[in-house]
Amino acid sequence: MKVWIDPKETAAGTWGTSEVPSDTSGSPAVPVIERAVGTRYPIQYADGAFLTPKTAEGTDVPGPGGYARLQFNCAVDGAGTIKLTARGYRWGDDESAMRFKSLFSREPTPTETIPFESYERWLRSQHGVVKGFVEGDEYIDFEPAEEEIEEGRDQCAWADLRWAVRLRLAELELVRNPAFARYRLQERDEWEAVRGTLRWKPTAFGDAESET
């Protein structure tokens, strides 16, 4: 017996077979932990996200709203250092619009930091105005309000990050240490939210790029 599967979620080799075992309560998707364990570092891949006030979170995990378009570069280097670069635009919330580039990182173990507590962030940003944007369009016209570009480093708490950023960091933590990352997410009552999203995300762990 077969179940309906969205064609966009069944790229050859990503989920395996679309045949469902005799126990139809099972899912055709490869379990998240199995995918994480099968991903070896060093690894580097690209990803993206477009967030709206309605879809910015997608889960019960709290976080800031507004619009944002982000391009991610996800990486775990040979030493095990997590590096997540996010660049793009943010607008439509209580803060002024900005374009930005940020790098989130956590050093390889042993380290004083642990997963999902805080991450070192380097941030470069410029405030301005987004003009001409119509929801659903890809075009963004950004006009800087001033020439000044802000740059700095800080420790960014996990709870203060957008869900889209947390999700990519969770992918990288699962690549580096699947068992410990899952345990920490379970401690925070966030494992089901992360697992439920990654299970049906074809680009998780760089899977989509591995097919090209």
Protein Blocks (a to p, Z undefined) as FASTA:
>chain_A
ZZdddfklmcghklopabdcfblmbcfbdcfklmmmmpccdddddddddddfklmnopab
dcdedjddddddddddfkopacdddedddehiabdcddddddddddddddfbdehibccd
dddddddddehiaehiabdcdddfbfbdcdddddddfklpcfklmmmmmmmmmmmmmmlm
mmmmmmnopmmmmmmmmmmmmkgghlmmmmZZ
